[in-house]
């Protein structure tokens, strides 16, 4: 019985920190960051995760060169400067949840907001004049083990980090 209580307490602690951090993306580079923005379960626990749908007018999730956006929650992402109006959910623990959801769908606010955190952004920048491409998998390595928090390419660099203040944590992705 003690083990069950301990496991429930640990899971409650992990979930209490889910979606507690806004995400601010700042692309100081002149080239577009193109790729897949994703969420995940804290600590890499199995469960639902999401990918941001393409944002108009792009065919993939894109942060244009020089752009900045802030996502306060997944369920408010459609109101950001670079809106995410649809999330693609994959749930290996319950495939019935798989599919596309509007950002303000009750499933996003009641199931995903309390359980997911910002996982990372797998993206690339391409210099059209030289054809050179820098590719990054930046994010929280405790959510996605292949992701790192910093990277340097041939003509760019990027960092993923969280700053905690008395008002709470804020996660940043900065691209230079």
C-alpha positions as a printed NumPy array, in Angstrom:
array([[  0.   ,   0.   ,   0.   ],
       [  2.89 ,   2.356,   0.79 ],
       [  4.354,   1.789,  -2.687],
       [  1.073,   2.677,  -4.355],
       [  0.772,   5.833,  -2.255],
       [  4.341,   6.771,  -3.14 ],
       [  3.744,   6.208,  -6.873],
       [  0.535,   8.243,  -6.792],
       [  2.353,  11.063,  -4.955],
       [  5.219,  11.079,  -7.455],
       [  2.817,  11.099, -10.424],
       [  0.799,  13.913,  -8.844],
       [  4.006,  15.886,  -8.337],
       [  5.06 ,  15.411, -11.955],
       [  1.648,  16.349, -13.278],
       [  1.375,  19.37 , -11.006],
       [  4.225,  20.953, -12.967],
       [  2.773,  20.156, -16.392],
       [  1.976,  23.109, -18.669],
       [  3.177,  25.434, -15.948],
       [  5.493,  27.305, -18.279],
       [  4.726,  29.659, -21.14 ],
       [  6.931,  29.181, -24.206],
       [  8.558,  32.205, -25.822],
       [ 10.209,  31.688, -29.216],
       [ 12.533,  34.411, -30.502],
       [ 14.062,  33.937, -33.961],
       [ 16.789,  36.563, -34.224],
       [ 18.158,  34.857, -37.344],
       [ 17.246,  36.182, -40.804],
       [ 16.177,  32.716, -41.996],
       [ 12.937,  30.872, -41.206],
       [ 13.011,  28.087, -38.601],
       [ 10.97 ,  25.268, -40.126],
       [ 10.066,  22.016, -38.402],
       [  8.009,  20.271, -35.74 ],
       [  7.126,  21.897, -32.43 ],
       [  6.139,  19.212, -29.963],
       [  4.889,  18.642, -26.454],
       [  5.33 ,  15.603, -24.227],
       [  4.848,  14.048, -20.848],
       [  7.169,  15.243, -18.057],
       [ 10.078,  12.893, -17.479],
       [  9.336,  11.009, -20.705],
       [  6.435,   9.125, -19.09 ],
       [  4.287,   7.308, -21.688],
       [  1.148,   9.206, -22.589],
       [ -0.294,  11.64 , -25.107],
       [  1.915,  14.119, -26.918],
       [  1.26 ,  16.691, -29.638],
       [  2.744,  18.332, -32.705],
       [  1.803,  21.84 , -33.811],
       [ -0.026,  21.925, -37.137],
       [  1.35 ,  24.119, -39.92 ],
       [  0.759,  27.805, -39.31 ],
       [ -0.529,  29.843, -42.256],
       [  0.772,  30.556, -44.844],
       [  3.403,  27.823, -44.346],
       [  3.127,  24.095, -45.056],
       [  4.978,  23.259, -41.817],
       [  5.216,  24.873, -38.411],
       [  7.452,  27.882, -39.152],
       [  8.925,  30.726, -37.127],
       [  9.863,  33.354, -39.729],
       [ 13.243,  35.07 , -39.54 ],
       [ 13.05 ,  37.984, -37.098],
       [  9.762,  36.793, -35.545],
       [  8.802,  36.335, -31.911],
       [  5.817,  34.555, -30.404],
       [  4.581,  33.47 , -27.   ],
       [  2.35 ,  30.511, -26.152],
       [  0.914,  30.776, -22.647],
       [ -0.923,  27.438, -22.815],
       [ -1.667,  24.837, -25.46 ],
       [ -5.368,  25.71 , -25.267],
       [ -4.651,  29.398, -25.976],
       [ -2.093,  28.814, -28.753],
       [ -4.548,  29.92 , -31.448],
       [ -4.44 ,  33.49 , -30.143],
       [ -0.631,  33.909, -30.275],
       [  1.307,  36.082, -32.742],
       [  2.1  ,  32.885, -34.695],
       [ -1.129,  31.002, -34.023],
       [ -1.297,  27.237, -33.656],
       [ -4.939,  26.58 , -34.426],
       [ -4.653,  22.778, -34.621],
       [ -2.686,  20.242, -32.583],
       [ -2.001,  16.697, -33.832],
       [ -2.317,  14.347, -30.866],
       [ -0.691,  10.924, -30.635],
       [ -1.556,   8.814, -27.612],
       [  0.198,   5.433, -27.42 ],
       [ -1.671,   4.666, -24.183],
       [ -5.099,   5.276, -25.78 ],
       [ -5.104,   5.381, -29.618],
       [ -8.753,   6.514, -29.58 ],
       [ -7.394,   9.971, -28.697],
       [ -5.213,  10.182, -31.83 ],
       [ -6.097,  12.901, -34.331],
       [ -6.265,  16.608, -34.974],
       [ -7.811,  18.91 , -32.387],
       [ -8.596,  22.613, -32.479],
       [ -6.447,  24.495, -29.965],
       [ -9.554,  25.359, -27.913],
       [-11.036,  21.838, -27.951],
       [-12.02 ,  20.648, -24.452],
       [ -9.672,  17.65 , -24.859],
       [ -6.699,  20.023, -25.137],
       [ -7.701,  22.078, -22.089],
       [ -8.82 ,  19.186, -19.858],
       [ -6.404,  16.364, -20.806],
       [ -3.345,  17.848, -22.512],
       [ -2.89 ,  21.134, -20.571],
       [ -2.66 ,  19.342, -17.212],
       [ -0.447,  16.477, -18.445],
       [  1.969,  17.836, -21.109],
       [  4.922,  20.214, -21.1  ],
       [  6.776,  21.892, -23.959],
       [  8.95 ,  19.088, -25.324],
       [ 11.024,  20.669, -28.055],
       [ 11.394,  21.916, -31.6  ],
       [ 13.065,  19.817, -34.299],
       [ 13.82 ,  22.397, -36.982],
       [ 16.148,  23.595, -39.689],
       [ 17.257,  26.908, -41.161],
       [ 18.421,  27.122, -44.773],
       [ 20.543,  29.862, -46.319],
       [ 19.105,  30.119, -49.863],
       [ 22.212,  31.829, -51.239],
       [ 24.644,  29.081, -50.192],
       [ 22.242,  26.154, -49.777],
       [ 23.71 ,  25.462, -46.329],
       [ 21.271,  24.045, -43.769],
       [ 21.577,  23.962, -39.985],
       [ 19.407,  21.35 , -38.237],
       [ 18.524,  21.277, -34.541],
       [ 16.634,  19.062, -32.098],
       [ 16.285,  21.437, -29.163],
       [ 14.139,  20.914, -26.132],
       [ 13.883,  19.252, -22.784],
       [ 16.07 ,  16.114, -22.832],
       [ 14.081,  14.665, -19.913],
       [ 11.006,  14.677, -22.168],
       [ 12.771,  13.596, -25.401],
       [ 16.135,  11.929, -24.838],
       [ 17.508,  12.8  , -28.306],
       [ 17.002,  16.525, -27.789],
       [ 19.608,  18.959, -26.441],
       [ 19.343,  22.414, -24.901],
       [ 21.891,  24.167, -27.117],
       [ 23.331,  23.868, -30.601],
       [ 25.628,  25.603, -33.045],
       [ 25.487,  25.205, -36.821],
       [ 27.497,  26.667, -39.69 ],
       [ 25.659,  30.015, -39.707],
       [ 23.35 ,  29.876, -36.693],
       [ 23.018,  28.839, -33.068],
       [ 20.066,  28.176, -30.789],
       [ 19.246,  27.603, -27.127],
       [ 16.309,  26.101, -25.192],
       [ 16.126,  27.041, -21.506],
       [ 13.755,  27.786, -18.645],
       [ 13.998,  30.725, -16.278],
       [ 12.17 ,  30.509, -12.969],
       [ 11.124,  33.694, -11.199],
       [  8.826,  34.239,  -8.197],
       [  5.894,  34.4  , -10.651],
       [  6.82 ,  30.992, -12.123],
       [  8.866,  29.413, -14.892],
       [  9.064,  30.562, -18.517],
       [ 10.617,  28.421, -21.257],
       [ 12.534,  30.095, -24.084],
       [ 13.741,  29.049, -27.502],
       [ 16.169,  31.593, -28.936],
       [ 17.585,  31.265, -32.438],
       [ 20.57 ,  33.391, -33.505]])
